[in-house]
């Protein structure tokens, strides 16, 4: 982290997803950059991230077991 500019770091508690920008006759949403190094002070975020990563790993493992994921999803949506 030495030598890197601090502008590439974002405190997650201060993050705003973007801003509404007034155009000619309408408003548009301009998303904020998310390709940043994230820092946080709340330790509960670590638990949430661990649970999310575990869930993604389970989903990935399940997708390897099911031969046709698209068909499997369609079968459950139709129910």
C-alpha positions in Angstrom: 0.0 0.0 0.0 3.0 2.2 0.2 3.3 4.5 -2.7 -0.3 4.1 -3.8 -2.5 7.1 -3.9 -5.2 7.2 -1.2 -7.8 8.2 -3.7 -8.2 4.5 -4.7 -9.4 3.7 -1.2 -13.1 4.0 -0.2 -14.5 3.7 3.3 -17.6 1.6 2.8 -19.6 3.5 5.4 -19.2 6.6 3.3 -20.1 5.0 -0.1 -22.9 6.3 -2.2 -24.0 4.2 -5.1 -24.2 7.2 -7.4 -26.0 10.5 -8.1 -28.9 11.6 -10.1 -27.8 13.9 -12.9 -30.2 16.5 -14.4 -30.3 16.1 -18.1 -32.3 18.1 -20.6 -35.8 17.0 -19.6 -35.0 14.0 -17.5 -32.8 12.8 -14.7 -30.3 10.0 -15.2 -28.4 7.9 -12.6 -24.7 8.1 -12.8 -23.2 5.2 -10.8 -20.1 5.7 -8.7 -16.8 3.9 -9.3 -16.6 0.6 -7.4 -13.2 -0.6 -8.6 -11.6 0.6 -5.4 -9.8 -0.8 -2.4 -12.6 -1.0 0.3 -11.9 -0.3 3.9 -14.3 -0.6 6.8 -14.4 -0.2 10.6 -17.5 -2.3 11.4 -16.4 -5.9 12.1 -20.0 -7.2 11.2 -19.1 -6.5 7.6 -16.5 -9.3 7.8 -19.1 -11.8 8.9 -21.4 -10.7 6.1 -18.7 -11.0 3.5 -17.7 -14.5 4.8 -21.3 -15.7 4.5 -21.6 -14.2 1.0 -18.4 -15.9 -0.1 -19.5 -19.2 1.4 -22.9 -18.9 -0.4 -21.2 -18.2 -3.7 -18.9 -21.2 -3.2 -21.9 -23.5 -2.5 -23.7 -22.1 -5.6 -20.6 -22.8 -7.7 -20.3 -26.3 -6.4 -24.0 -26.9 -7.1 -23.6 -25.7 -10.6 -20.9 -28.3 -11.2 -23.2 -31.1 -10.0 -26.2 -30.1 -12.1 -25.6 -31.0 -15.7 -27.9 -28.3 -17.2 -28.3 -25.3 -14.8 -30.6 -23.4 -17.2 -33.0 -26.3 -17.3 -32.9 -26.8 -13.6 -33.7 -23.1 -13.0 -36.6 -23.2 -15.5 -38.1 -26.2 -13.8 -38.2 -24.4 -10.4 -39.5 -21.1 -11.9 -42.4 -22.9 -13.5 -43.5 -24.5 -10.2 
